[in-house]
Amino acid sequence: MSLLHAELRLILRSRLAAASLALLMALSALSVVSGLSAVSRQEATIARATAEQARDLAAVAKAYGKPDGEAGYAAYYSFLLTHDRPSPLAFLALGQRDVQPTVLRVRALSLQQQLYESETLNAEQALPGVFDFAFVAIYLAPLVVIALTHDLVTSEREAGRLRLLLSMPGTGLWRRRIGLRYLLVALSLLIPAGVALVATSAPAHLGLGILTVPAVYLAFWFGLSLLVASRVRASATAAAASVGYWIALTLLIPTLANAAITRAVPVSKGIDLTLAQREIVHHGWDIPKAATFDRFLATHPEWRGHETFEGRFHWKWLFAMHQVGDEAVAPQVAAYRASLLSRERWTARLGWLLPNVAAQGILHRLADTNLVAQLDYQDSIGAFHKELRAFFYPYLFFDRPFTRADFDWLPSYSARTGTASWPAIPMLMLLVVTGLILAAGAAQMRRTGRDASR
């Protein structure tokens, strides 16, 4: 019987070790299934919304697509669908997708009041978070590492075998013990995710990345647990200390740091932009029409000379008013997005010191479910909205009739291509911190060996 096989039998004889590994694999599999289910629901929502959108647009075309139809009615009542399909790896790290809309219908009126309608949802629904592979890897897998390593040294000391084991030259005992435990934990965590990646035909380079990150993160926790276990004399003390580090690194410090970032970089709510834009639009009803057109023509000079009309109302005035409202809050929108991105950058910097923050950020980046992906979707909506307005303006300003056939020429939304990528600096810092902890753990083990042999 090989030494490796004998060590494996010793590990699996431990009820705690065997139960911990089985539980980790079960949780990992369950999280993968949960993620696939969430992605499937989002895909079904997009498909259902697409079908409903086609029926709704057909009804609008039937009602307002007449030989002498007014383009204003068509522009006002035609809601066109945008969607943000989940990336191939989104099921492993859902990130922002559990709270951000996957579909959004927009029309040619002001954009800002349409972008942030999702913020009227009950925020308490998002408090429990989401159960996905990233959650299991970041928060639960370290507990299994602690269960398998907290008594690696102390149990031998308590049994009186430590000096004998450390005196055995050339056997590689501790490397074998630690390496085998690492392999068992990594396989228990990563096998369900790997199977799902193959089954879903996910891109190989991104799939490899999303498996590499938890593997490196587990190595950090093995190094930390080894450092703790080799410094204390009792197994209970080692377990308590390791759990204390887990609480501090995964819960306490990130929460305090996030509160500090939130306080240092205040961000208004997107709904505030909607309210500010609406106030400007509503004020437009109370000021001279010429004032509205002056502001509109300053950014759209191509329609100068076509702004006049008879009577108290014209559709081009209404849409110009909404466009002016969007442009008026543009500085606030830019400041809002800049604040969000600033928070994201500070969180990434926090990951230079906290491996769990770095690992989570990298997973969401690879899965294209982070803040950057959310803003990218909003940018694609903004580009489509601009195209939609450009389509309707000639009808409005030239008083062209909008017929049933013109509905067939409405622009269609082009989905974004995605922002998934390898973040080099966070990954490098995660490797550096992990390497330092592993080196410290190995050095402490050698120091323990020298002390025990005296």
C-alpha positions as CSV (number, residue, x, y, z in Angstrom):
1,M,0.0,0.0,0.0
2,S,1.5,3.4,-1.0
3,L,2.0,6.1,1.5
4,L,-0.5,8.3,-0.4
5,H,-3.2,5.7,-0.3
6,A,-2.6,5.1,3.4
7,E,-2.9,8.8,4.0
8,L,-6.1,8.9,2.0
9,R,-7.6,6.1,4.1
10,L,-6.7,8.0,7.3
11,I,-8.4,11.1,6.1
12,L,-11.6,9.3,5.0
13,R,-11.8,7.4,8.2
14,S,-12.3,10.7,10.0
15,R,-16.1,11.3,10.1
16,L,-15.5,15.0,10.3
17,A,-13.3,15.0,7.2
18,A,-15.5,12.7,5.1
19,A,-18.7,14.5,6.1
20,S,-17.1,17.9,5.3
21,L,-15.9,16.8,1.9
22,A,-19.2,15.3,1.0
23,L,-21.1,18.3,2.2
24,L,-18.8,20.6,0.2
25,M,-19.4,18.6,-3.0
26,A,-23.2,18.6,-2.3
27,L,-23.2,22.4,-1.7
28,S,-21.1,23.0,-4.8
29,A,-23.4,20.9,-7.0
30,L,-26.5,22.5,-5.5
31,S,-25.1,26.0,-6.1
32,V,-24.4,25.1,-9.7
33,V,-27.9,23.8,-10.2
34,S,-29.3,26.9,-8.5
35,G,-27.2,29.1,-10.8
36,L,-28.3,27.2,-13.9
37,S,-31.9,27.5,-12.8
38,A,-31.6,31.3,-12.2
39,V,-30.0,31.7,-15.7
40,S,-32.7,29.6,-17.2
41,R,-35.4,31.8,-15.6
42,Q,-33.7,34.9,-17.0
43,E,-33.6,33.4,-20.5
44,A,-37.3,32.4,-20.2
45,T,-38.1,36.0,-19.1
46,I,-36.3,37.3,-22.2
47,A,-38.1,34.9,-24.5
48,R,-41.5,35.7,-22.9
49,A,-40.9,39.4,-23.1
50,T,-39.8,39.2,-26.7
51,A,-43.1,37.4,-27.6
52,E,-45.2,39.9,-25.7
53,Q,-43.2,42.8,-27.3
54,A,-44.1,41.5,-30.8
55,R,-47.8,41.3,-29.9
56,D,-47.7,44.8,-28.3
57,L,-46.0,46.4,-31.2
58,A,-48.4,44.8,-33.6
59,A,-51.3,46.3,-31.7
60,V,-49.7,49.7,-31.7
61,A,-49.1,49.4,-35.5
62,K,-52.7,48.5,-36.0
63,A,-54.0,51.4,-34.0
64,Y,-51.7,54.1,-35.2
65,G,-50.3,52.9,-38.5
66,K,-52.7,54.7,-40.8
67,P,-52.1,56.4,-44.2
68,D,-52.1,59.8,-42.4
69,G,-50.9,58.5,-39.1
70,E,-49.0,60.9,-36.8
71,A,-45.4,59.9,-35.9
72,G,-45.9,61.3,-32.4
73,Y,-48.4,58.6,-31.5
74,A,-46.2,55.9,-32.9
75,A,-43.2,57.2,-31.0
76,Y,-45.1,57.7,-27.8
77,Y,-46.7,54.3,-27.6
78,S,-44.0,52.1,-29.2
79,F,-42.1,50.5,-26.5
80,L,-39.1,48.5,-27.9
81,L,-37.4,45.7,-26.1
82,T,-33.8,45.6,-24.9
83,H,-32.3,42.6,-23.1
84,D,-29.2,41.5,-21.4
85,R,-28.7,37.8,-21.9
86,P,-26.6,36.0,-19.3
87,S,-23.0,35.2,-20.3
88,P,-22.0,31.5,-20.6
89,L,-20.4,31.7,-17.1
90,A,-23.1,33.7,-15.4
91,F,-24.6,30.7,-13.7
92,L,-21.4,30.3,-11.5
93,A,-21.3,33.9,-10.3
94,L,-24.6,35.8,-10.7
95,G,-23.2,39.0,-9.2
96,Q,-25.5,42.0,-10.1
97,R,-27.9,39.9,-12.2
98,D,-30.1,39.0,-9.2
99,V,-31.0,42.7,-8.7
100,Q,-30.6,44.3,-12.1
101,P,-33.2,43.9,-14.9
102,T,-32.5,41.5,-17.7
103,V,-35.1,43.2,-20.0
104,L,-36.1,46.8,-20.3
105,R,-38.6,48.3,-22.7
106,V,-37.7,51.8,-23.9
107,R,-39.4,54.4,-26.1
108,A,-38.3,57.7,-27.7
109,L,-39.1,59.8,-24.7
110,S,-36.5,60.7,-22.0
111,L,-34.1,57.9,-21.3
112,Q,-33.1,58.5,-17.7
113,Q,-36.6,58.0,-16.3
114,Q,-36.7,54.6,-18.0
115,L,-33.3,53.4,-17.0
116,Y,-33.8,53.4,-13.3
117,E,-37.3,52.1,-12.9
118,S,-35.9,48.9,-11.5
119,E,-34.7,50.8,-8.4
120,T,-38.3,51.1,-7.2
121,L,-38.2,47.3,-6.3
122,N,-38.2,46.4,-2.7
123,A,-34.5,46.5,-1.6
124,E,-35.2,44.0,1.2
125,Q,-35.6,41.3,-1.4
126,A,-31.9,41.5,-2.2
127,L,-30.7,41.3,1.4
128,P,-30.4,37.4,1.5
129,G,-28.1,37.6,-1.5
130,V,-27.8,34.8,-4.0
131,F,-26.7,31.2,-3.6
132,D,-24.3,30.4,-6.4
133,F,-20.9,28.8,-6.9
134,A,-19.0,32.0,-6.0
135,F,-20.8,32.1,-2.6
136,V,-19.8,28.5,-1.9
137,A,-16.2,29.0,-3.0
138,I,-15.7,32.3,-1.2
139,Y,-17.6,31.7,2.1
140,L,-18.2,28.0,2.7
141,A,-15.1,26.2,1.3
142,P,-12.7,27.9,3.8
143,L,-14.7,26.3,6.6
144,V,-14.1,22.8,5.1
145,V,-10.4,23.7,4.9
146,I,-10.4,24.6,8.6
147,A,-12.2,21.3,9.4
148,L,-9.5,19.3,7.6
149,T,-6.4,21.2,8.8
150,H,-7.1,22.7,12.3
151,D,-5.7,19.6,14.1
152,L,-3.1,18.6,11.5
153,V,-0.3,19.4,13.9
154,T,-2.0,19.7,17.3
155,S,-3.6,16.2,17.1
156,E,-0.1,14.6,16.7
157,R,1.3,16.7,19.5
158,E,-1.6,15.8,21.8
159,A,-1.1,12.1,20.9
160,G,2.6,12.3,21.6
161,R,3.6,11.4,18.0
162,L,4.7,14.8,16.8
163,R,8.4,14.5,17.7
164,L,8.6,11.0,16.1
165,L,7.0,12.2,12.9
166,L,9.2,15.2,12.6
167,S,12.3,13.1,13.1
168,M,11.5,10.9,10.1
169,P,13.7,12.2,7.2
170,G,12.9,12.2,3.5
171,T,9.3,11.0,3.8
172,G,7.6,14.3,2.8
173,L,4.9,13.6,5.4
174,W,3.6,17.1,5.8
175,R,3.7,17.9,2.1
176,R,1.8,14.7,1.4
177,R,-0.8,15.4,4.1
178,I,-1.4,19.0,3.1
179,G,-1.3,18.3,-0.6
180,L,-3.7,15.5,-0.4
181,R,-6.2,17.5,1.7
182,Y,-5.9,20.4,-0.7
183,L,-6.6,18.1,-3.6
184,L,-9.6,16.6,-2.0
185,V,-11.1,20.0,-1.1
186,A,-10.4,21.4,-4.5
187,L,-11.9,18.4,-6.3
188,S,-15.0,18.5,-4.1
189,L,-15.5,22.1,-4.9
190,L,-14.6,22.2,-8.5
191,I,-15.9,19.0,-10.0
192,P,-19.5,20.1,-10.2
193,A,-18.5,23.4,-11.7
194,G,-16.2,21.7,-14.2
195,V,-18.9,19.3,-15.3
196,A,-21.4,22.1,-15.7
197,L,-18.9,24.1,-17.8
198,V,-18.3,21.2,-20.1
199,A,-22.1,20.5,-20.4
200,T,-22.9,24.1,-21.2
201,S,-19.9,24.4,-23.7
202,A,-18.6,27.5,-21.9
203,P,-15.5,29.3,-23.4
204,A,-12.5,27.3,-22.4
205,H,-10.3,30.3,-21.4
206,L,-12.9,31.8,-19.2
207,G,-14.0,28.5,-17.8
208,L,-10.4,27.7,-16.9
209,G,-10.1,31.1,-15.1
210,I,-13.3,30.6,-13.1
211,L,-11.8,27.3,-11.8
212,T,-8.3,28.7,-11.2
213,V,-9.5,31.5,-9.0
214,P,-11.1,29.2,-6.3
215,A,-8.1,26.9,-6.5
216,V,-5.7,29.7,-5.7
217,Y,-8.1,31.0,-3.0
218,L,-8.2,27.6,-1.4
219,A,-4.4,27.6,-1.3
220,F,-4.5,30.8,0.7
221,W,-6.8,29.3,3.3
222,F,-4.6,26.2,3.5
223,G,-1.6,28.4,4.1
224,L,-3.4,30.4,6.8
225,S,-4.8,27.3,8.5
226,L,-1.3,25.7,8.5
227,L,0.1,28.9,10.0
228,V,-2.5,28.9,12.8
229,A,-2.4,25.1,13.4
230,S,1.4,25.0,13.8
231,R,1.5,27.9,16.3
232,V,-1.0,26.7,18.9
233,R,-0.8,23.6,21.1
234,A,-4.5,22.5,21.3
235,S,-6.8,21.5,18.5
236,A,-9.7,23.3,20.0
237,T,-7.7,26.5,20.2
238,A,-6.6,26.1,16.5
239,A,-10.2,25.6,15.4
240,A,-11.4,28.6,17.3
241,A,-8.6,30.8,16.0
242,S,-9.1,29.7,12.4
243,V,-12.8,30.3,12.6
244,G,-12.0,33.7,14.1
245,Y,-9.8,34.5,11.1
246,W,-12.6,33.4,8.8
247,I,-15.1,35.7,10.5
248,A,-12.7,38.6,10.3
249,L,-11.6,38.1,6.7
250,T,-14.8,37.2,5.1
251,L,-17.4,39.0,7.2
252,L,-16.2,41.7,9.6
253,I,-13.3,43.5,7.7
254,P,-15.1,43.5,4.3
255,T,-18.3,44.9,5.9
256,L,-16.4,47.7,7.7
257,A,-14.3,48.5,4.6
258,N,-17.4,48.6,2.5
259,A,-19.0,51.0,5.0
260,A,-15.9,53.2,4.8
261,I,-15.9,53.2,1.0
262,T,-19.6,54.0,1.0
263,R,-19.1,56.9,3.4
264,A,-16.0,58.2,1.5
265,V,-17.6,57.9,-1.9
266,P,-21.3,58.9,-1.6
267,V,-23.5,57.9,-4.5
268,S,-27.0,59.2,-5.1
269,K,-29.7,56.8,-6.2
270,G,-30.5,56.4,-9.8
271,I,-34.1,57.2,-9.1
272,D,-32.9,60.7,-8.1
273,L,-31.8,61.2,-11.7
274,T,-35.3,60.2,-12.8
275,L,-36.9,62.7,-10.4
276,A,-34.5,65.5,-11.5
277,Q,-35.2,64.8,-15.2
278,R,-39.0,64.7,-14.6
279,E,-38.9,68.1,-12.8
280,I,-37.2,69.7,-15.8
281,V,-39.7,68.1,-18.2
282,H,-42.7,69.2,-16.1
283,H,-41.2,72.7,-15.9
284,G,-41.1,72.7,-19.7
285,W,-44.9,73.0,-19.8
286,D,-44.8,76.3,-17.9
287,I,-42.1,78.1,-19.9
288,P,-42.3,79.5,-23.5
289,K,-41.9,76.9,-26.2
290,A,-39.1,78.9,-27.7
291,A,-37.0,78.5,-24.6
292,T,-37.3,74.7,-24.9
293,F,-36.4,74.7,-28.6
294,D,-33.4,77.0,-28.0
295,R,-31.9,74.5,-25.6
296,F,-32.8,71.6,-27.9
297,L,-31.4,73.3,-31.1
298,A,-28.1,74.1,-29.3
299,T,-27.3,70.3,-29.5
300,H,-29.4,69.5,-32.5
301,P,-28.8,72.3,-35.0
302,E,-29.8,70.2,-37.9
303,W,-33.5,70.8,-37.0
304,R,-33.2,74.6,-36.9
305,G,-35.8,76.2,-39.0
306,H,-38.2,73.3,-38.5
307,E,-39.2,73.9,-34.9
308,T,-42.2,76.3,-35.5
309,F,-45.7,75.0,-35.5
310,E,-49.3,76.3,-35.1
311,G,-51.4,75.7,-32.1
312,R,-50.7,74.9,-28.5
313,F,-49.2,71.5,-28.9
314,H,-47.0,69.5,-31.3
315,W,-45.3,66.2,-30.8
316,K,-41.9,67.6,-31.8
317,W,-42.1,70.0,-28.9
318,L,-42.9,67.2,-26.5
319,F,-40.0,65.1,-27.6
320,A,-37.7,68.1,-27.7
321,M,-38.7,68.8,-24.1
322,H,-37.8,65.3,-23.0
323,Q,-34.5,65.4,-24.8
324,V,-33.7,68.7,-23.1
325,G,-34.5,67.0,-19.8
326,D,-32.0,64.2,-20.5
327,E,-29.3,66.7,-21.5
328,A,-29.9,68.8,-18.4
329,V,-29.2,65.9,-16.0
330,A,-26.2,64.6,-18.1
331,P,-23.7,66.1,-15.6
332,Q,-25.5,64.4,-12.7
333,V,-25.6,61.1,-14.7
334,A,-21.8,61.3,-15.4
335,A,-21.2,62.1,-11.7
336,Y,-23.4,59.2,-10.6
337,R,-21.6,56.7,-12.9
338,A,-18.2,58.1,-11.9
339,S,-19.0,57.5,-8.2
340,L,-20.1,54.0,-8.9
341,L,-16.9,53.2,-10.7
342,S,-14.9,54.9,-8.0
343,R,-16.4,52.6,-5.4
344,E,-15.7,49.6,-7.7
345,R,-12.0,50.7,-8.0
346,W,-11.7,51.1,-4.2
347,T,-13.2,47.7,-3.7
348,A,-10.7,46.2,-6.2
349,R,-7.9,47.8,-4.2
350,L,-9.3,46.3,-1.0
351,G,-8.9,43.0,-2.8
352,W,-5.1,43.5,-2.8
353,L,-5.2,42.8,0.9
354,L,-8.3,40.6,1.3
355,P,-8.2,37.5,-1.0
356,N,-11.9,36.8,-0.6
357,V,-12.7,40.3,-2.0
358,A,-10.2,39.8,-4.8
359,A,-11.5,36.3,-5.7
360,Q,-15.1,37.4,-5.7
361,G,-14.4,40.4,-7.9
362,I,-12.4,38.2,-10.4
363,L,-15.2,35.7,-10.6
364,H,-17.8,38.3,-11.3
365,R,-15.5,39.9,-13.9
366,L,-15.0,36.5,-15.6
367,A,-18.7,35.8,-15.5
368,D,-19.6,39.3,-16.9
369,T,-21.9,40.0,-14.0
370,N,-20.2,42.9,-12.2
371,L,-20.9,46.6,-12.2
372,V,-19.0,47.2,-15.4
373,A,-21.4,44.7,-17.1
374,Q,-24.4,46.5,-15.7
375,L,-23.1,49.9,-17.0
376,D,-22.3,48.4,-20.3
377,Y,-25.9,47.2,-20.7
378,Q,-27.0,50.7,-19.9
379,D,-24.7,52.1,-22.5
380,S,-26.1,49.8,-25.1
381,I,-29.6,51.0,-24.1
382,G,-28.5,54.6,-24.5
383,A,-27.0,53.9,-27.9
384,F,-30.3,52.2,-29.0
385,H,-32.4,55.1,-27.6
386,K,-30.3,57.6,-29.6
387,E,-30.9,55.5,-32.7
388,L,-34.6,55.4,-31.9
389,R,-34.8,59.2,-31.5
390,A,-32.9,59.7,-34.7
391,F,-35.4,57.5,-36.5
392,F,-38.4,59.5,-35.3
393,Y,-37.1,63.0,-35.6
394,P,-37.4,63.4,-39.4
395,Y,-41.1,62.3,-39.1
396,L,-41.7,64.7,-36.3
397,F,-39.9,67.8,-37.6
398,F,-40.9,67.4,-41.3
399,D,-44.5,66.4,-40.4
400,R,-44.3,63.2,-42.4
401,P,-47.1,60.7,-42.0
402,F,-46.2,57.5,-40.2
403,T,-47.9,54.6,-41.9
404,R,-48.2,50.9,-41.1
405,A,-45.3,50.1,-43.3
406,D,-43.0,52.5,-41.4
407,F,-43.3,50.3,-38.3
408,D,-41.3,47.7,-40.2
409,W,-38.4,50.1,-40.4
410,L,-38.2,50.7,-36.6
411,P,-34.6,50.1,-35.4
412,S,-33.9,46.9,-33.5
413,Y,-31.8,46.6,-30.4
414,S,-28.3,45.1,-30.8
415,A,-27.3,43.2,-27.6
416,R,-24.0,44.1,-26.1
417,T,-21.0,41.9,-26.7
418,G,-20.0,41.5,-23.1
419,T,-17.1,42.7,-20.9
420,A,-15.8,39.4,-19.5
421,S,-12.0,39.4,-19.2
422,W,-9.1,38.4,-16.9
423,P,-8.4,41.3,-14.5
424,A,-4.6,41.1,-14.3
425,I,-3.7,43.2,-11.2
426,P,-6.3,41.6,-8.9
427,M,-5.2,38.1,-10.0
428,L,-1.6,39.0,-9.5
429,M,-2.2,40.3,-6.0
430,L,-4.2,37.2,-5.1
431,L,-1.3,35.1,-6.2
432,V,1.2,37.2,-4.3
433,V,-0.9,37.2,-1.0
434,T,-1.4,33.4,-1.4
435,G,2.3,32.8,-2.0
436,L,3.2,34.9,1.1
437,I,0.8,33.0,3.3
438,L,2.0,29.7,2.0
439,A,5.6,30.6,2.6
440,A,4.8,31.8,6.1
441,G,3.0,28.6,6.9
442,A,5.8,26.5,5.6
443,A,8.3,28.5,7.6
444,Q,6.3,28.1,10.7
445,M,6.1,24.3,10.1
446,R,9.9,24.2,9.9
447,R,10.2,26.2,13.1
448,T,7.8,23.9,14.8
449,G,9.9,20.9,13.7
450,R,13.0,22.4,15.1
451,D,11.3,23.2,18.4
452,A,9.8,19.7,18.7
453,S,13.1,18.0,18.0
454,R,14.9,19.8,20.9
